[in-house]
């Protein structure tokens, strides 16, 4: 049996791609990805129209998509996260049908349940053998985990593996196995290593960020959850990493060994693993070189699929066993609803990713954010877009105080007893506006440019065009 | 107060404002701001206040605001005026 085909074009033809079909991509190569653009160029040159692109995330490296939209090649988009350059174009309404936003758990849930069938999935593989066993851990384009690609591989009608590192059969330590793969194509490069993984993200030195991080670590310490077996996810932002550093110090001092660190994994989480703060890391995506090296070499650092990470359709997902998650926000309202989809001017510049999934699963979901950024208060009366519903958010940590969702009566008391600066979220809003002034509300557009689909597959909110 | 020469104050950093002032026959204020929708009117009004407080009746003023707080805008405008009048 021969699965090797000479070119991406031939693979697309053999897969039988036709007008109106759906193709899918995963985003582990992030802003260094070449695969989506190479594939979409071939699809355009083959003359296909009306293609739906289901991508786990889109980055500004994917700007050529806008040409394909203009030419009618692409008429529909689903993604869990869209970075600011592309997001701006979508907010201006370049796509006739609204963009569909899903979560990292909702996407594989919808794929596995047949709500969003995929005709042809493209797997960007830093290492693959001729039968399609593939891995993200090896090769010049190594990205570590291939977590988001599993659902695509398992449920798409046809699966094409694209690699720049063909290894002899059988590839040792594969992630996605040959039984899911139809065709294998080799190319010169699947991505630019500089854009795939960042260097080590620095812990913030900004005093405001450090105050927030110290508060965040104290909240965890006094939440009642920090004991042996503790599990934790945090983001890659400077303040989140600083919180992890303070948490690490507390865990080492009190000799607490956690069970696992989860998520998009950074070098900082690897440090915590190596220092003995966790028994394992569960990794759906690597953010930096240190994480890639660790998942390749350390058996305690395990790859998980997006289904196991966060899908509500799975029998269980890791987020269901998560104790604490630290998350960001561009806005949070007095009902604790969080926006991570749009910036303060209403332009799309992000998406839920795993935000809603981890917030729903974790026992303590914490938002860490400054009281205001560039004069714009973080707390508003009503968020521009509900990315994660307030019922799933427990605490907001700012430099001006800690607001606890009023549903958490016991937690409020614990934190007050620990002497932490607890403040009502409405008071925090007023306190902030005494410094910044009260902003005028943005005028809302008249056209829906994006639908935010909750992890339960239901429409949760919509995003309007920017006037 | 007379503005006798071109002057500037501030930076283009986030949360700061960059203010330029130059001699002119009348008073004009030009504003560019990342928070123009939310705070544009408030910024223009505080710039006018500071000009008035310092007795500046004729000048071209250009403010590039990166989300500065009101106190920062005041300070930057005041400094630009002091530099433009020639004794700072």
Interface residues (C-beta under 8 A of the other chain):
Chain A: X344 X345 X373 X374 X375 X376 X435 X436 X437 X439 X440 X441 X442 X443
Chain B: X14 X15 X34 X35 X37 X38 X39 X40 X41 X42 X66 X67 X68 X69 X70
